[in-house]
Amino acid sequence: ITYQGNVFGQAEPTSGAIKVLGKGSSFTLNGGTITGIQVTDGMQHSVVYVKNGTGESNQPHPTFTMNGGKITGNECTAVAVANGATFTMKDGEISDNISNNPGAGVLSRWGIINIQGGSISNNQALVRVSKNANYGAGGGIAEITNGSSSDVSSANTGITLSGQVDISGNQDPEGNDDDIVIVSLQTGMDPVKFKGYAITIGENFSAQNPIALSIWGKNASSGLAVIHKAAPDDCIQYFRYVTDAYTICRNSGDDIVLMKVNLAPINPHWEITERGVVKATWEKAESFKDYSLQLYKDGNPVGEPLTSSSTSKSITIQEPGTY
């Protein structure tokens, strides 16, 4: 379906070229391409809009299932999902969409997002979830679940990632990497009860490229749980934070959390154990499993950061210099 000469526009992304509204309704995309939607300057729209609404109480909430095909080259959000409706992506491609909303690929407002395969890539959101420049835009996916915490838990909202996915190359208004923006848990909040604030890892999850995360939240600080029950342990490799101010590590509850990179280690020490090898040691930090270390030579970082699940790490030094 190629839209040519049809210009849409709304003050909110509450309308779509394809609407799936009301209990019991569903839409399945198995193939083909939806492209070419244009939007009036400054207005908002979506290609597919899925929202729970009126209908028989025993009917399921509306769903959009993408088994294949493409939603690409549109001037709006590809998929908007709201009020307990569900978007499930099993395969296909959402790419090269530019939106005046947060979430150029997928925008959720109290919706349910299940990404089980396919790719969400090279989309750009021109609007952040807040005017604060430190907040993300979610060029790929924006999960906006503001309101009271009871709204979040009762709606069973959130993002679940499973299977092999590619969520990469998506951008914020300035062209910076920004694949997923989430609300995120505050320190001490139960990620089971409030999973709408975080990403949940499903079965057999892997990502073709590291997923760039950004955060929406006035209390975005050290210790935020952004990914719930991140098993297996090595799934941490599939995520990174969009700024150098934070790093990602696991806590004792197997949630992936953000930690400020300038968080000082407790009583750090290092010693030469043999020629060309030094051993760094430090005291255990409560509630955290992983530690990140960066080697510097003459004031410049050497290689990628190293991780350790213990309180020590041996590092090989290959060239002379000041470390």
N, C-alpha and C positions, 0 to 999 in steps of 0.2 A: 504494500500500500504506500504510494508516494503522494504526499500532500503538496500540491502546488497551487499557489494563489489563494490559499485559505489561511487567514491570519486570525489567531485566537488571542484572548486576553482576559485575565481575571486578576482581581486584587489579591486573591489567595489561590494556592494550587488545589482548589476544591472542585475542579472540573477537568475532564480529560477527553481526548478524542475517542477513547473507548472507556465507558463507565461500567463498573460492576458494583451495583448498589443493592442493598437489602439482603436479608437472610435467605439462604438457599441459593443465591446466585453464584455463578462461577464463569470463568473464562480461561481457556487453555490455548496457548500458542505453541504449535508443533513445528512450524517452519515459516519461511517467508521473511520479509523485511518491512518494518514500519519506519518511514523516514520522511524528512522534509517539512515537519511541522514548524511554522513560524509563529512568533508571539509578538504582540504589540510592545513597543519599547517600554520597559519598566514593569510590564505585567508578568503574571505567573500562570503556569499551566502544567499539564502532564500528558504523557501519551496514554497511559493506562491509569485510571483512578479507581481504587478499590476501597469501599467504605461500608462498614456495618451500619444497618439502619432498620427500617421497619420490616415486619414479616412475622410469620408464625414463630412463637418462642421456641418450639422444638426443632426448628430448622437450623442448620449450621451457619456460621458466619460466612460472608462471601470470601471467595478465594480467586487468586490468579496464579496459574501454574504455567511456568515457562519450560517446556521440554526441548525447545530448539528455536531456531530463527534468530532474527536480529532486531533490536530497537536502536537505531543509530542515526546520527546526523540530524538531530532535532534541536530546536531552540527552546527546550523545556526539559523538565524532569522526565525521565523515562517511565518510572513507576512510582506512584504515590499510594500509600496504604494507610488506613486510619481506623480508629475506634474498634480494635480487636479483629479487623479483617486480616487476611493472611496472603503474603506473597511467597511462593516457593519457586526457586530457580534450580532446575535439575541440569540444564544444559543451555546452550545458546550464547548470545552475545549482547551486552548492553554497552555501547561504545560511542564516543565522539558526540555526546550530547552536551550542550551548554545551557545552563539554567539560571534564571533569576531567583531561584529558590536555593536554600541549602539542599544538598543531596541531589546532584544532577543525575546520578544513576538511579538511586532508590531513596525516596524520602518517606520516613515512617513517623506518623504522629499517633502514638498509642497503638501502633500496628504490630504485626508479627512477621518477621523476616526469616525465612529458612533458605540459606544458600548451600546447595548440595553439589554444585558443579557449575560449569560454564565460566564466563569471564565478564567482569565489570571493569572496563579499562578506558583510560583516556577521556574521561568526562571531566567537566569543569563547572563548579558551583561559583557563581559570581556574587553570592551573598553568604555571609557567615551566620551562624545561629544566633549571634549577638553582635552588637556594634563593637564590642571589645575585640581588638585586633589579636588578642591572645587566644581567642576561641576559634575552633575549627569551622570549616564549611562543609566537609564531607563530600568532596567531589564525586566519590563513588557511592557512599551510603551515609545518610544522616538519620540517626535515631533520636528523635526529639520527643522526650517523655516528661515534659514539665508538669507541674501540678503537685498535689499531695502524694506522699509515698503510697497511700492506700489505693489511689488511682492506678499506680504502676503495678502493684502486686495483684490486684483483682483482675486487671485486663490481661495479665499473662503476656505482656509485651516483651520485646527484646529481639536480639539477633542470635541465631544459631548457625554456626559454620560446621559443615561436615563434608566428607568426600574431598576430591581434588578440585580446588578453585583457583581462579586467577583474579585478584582484586588489586590492580596496580596501575600506575601511571595517571591516576586521577589527581585533580588539582584544585587549590583554593583560588580566590580572586587574583592573587598575585602570581599564580603559576607555580606555587610550591606544592610538594607532594602532600596529599591529603586524601587518603583512600576511605577511611571511616571516621566519623565523629560520633562520640557517644556521650551520654550524660555522666556516667561513671559513679561508682559507689564512693561515699565518704568513708573515711577510716572508721571501722567498728560496725558498719552496716552489714547485715546478713545477706550475702550474695544469693542465697537460695530464695529468700523471701522477696528480695528486690531485684530479681534477675533482669528486669526491664532496664536497669541502669547499666547493664554490662553485656558482654558477649559470652555466649555459652559454646563450648567446644563439643561437637557431636562426634559420631563414629568415623574412624578412618580419615580424619582431617589432615590435609596438607595443602600448602599454597605454592604455586609455581614461582612467585616472587614475594619477598617480604611485604607485609601489609602495613602501610603507614597510618598510624593512629593519631587522632587529635582529640582534644577533650573540650566538652562544654560543661562548665560548672564553676560557680563563684568560689567554691572551696577546693579547687584543684590544687592539691598539695601532695607532699610525699606520703606514700602509703595507700593511694587510691587503687582499689581493685577494679581492673578493667576487663579481665577475662576470667570467667568462673570455671573452677575445676579443670584446669588445663592439663588434662592427661591425653597422650603420654607426655612424659617430661620434656621431650625434645621439641614439642610444638612451640616453645618459646622462640625458636629460631625463625618462625614465620611472621613475627611481628616486630615492629620498631616504632619508636615515637618520633614525631615530626620535627622536634627541636632538640638541640644538644643539652637543654636544661635538665632533661630527665633520661633515665635509662629504665629498662624493663627487667624485672626479675620475679622469681616465684617466692611466695611466702609459705609458712608452715601448713597452711590449709590448701595448698596447691592452686591458689588463685594467682594469676599474673598481675602484678601491681607496678605502679610507677614509683621510682625513687629518684630524688634529686641527685644528679651526678656529683655535685660538690659536697654530698653528705660525707663528713669526715669519718674514716675508719677508726676503730677503737684501738689505741696503742699500736699503731702500725710499726713494723720493723722489717728490715731485710738484711741478709747477710750473704756473702759469697760462700757457696758450698763446694765448688770446684771451679776450675778454670773455665770462664765463659758462662757460668751458671750461677744465678742468684736465687735465693728463696725468700719470698715475701710472706710474712705472717701477721696476724691481727687477731683480736678477740672476737668471740661470737657475738653477733647482733641478734637479739631476741626476735623471734617470729619470722625470720627470713632464712631461706635455704641457700640462695645464690648470691655471689659477690662478683662484681665486675672490676677488672683491673686494666689500667692503660699504662703502657711503658712509654716514657718520653726520653728522647735523646736530644741534648742541646736545646731543650725547650719545645721540641716538636714531637707529636705522637708517632710511634713506630708501630705499624701494622694495625690490625683490628683489636678492639678490646678483648681481653681474655676473661673467661668466667671460671668460677670455682664453687663447688658445693661444700668445700671444707674451709678451714681458716688458714690455709696456706696455698702457695702456688709457686712452682719452680719456673723460672724464666731463663731462656737461653739468649745470651747477648753475643752477637756475631761481629760487631764492628766496634773499634775504640771510640770513645767519646764520653761526654758527661751525661749520666743517666739519673 
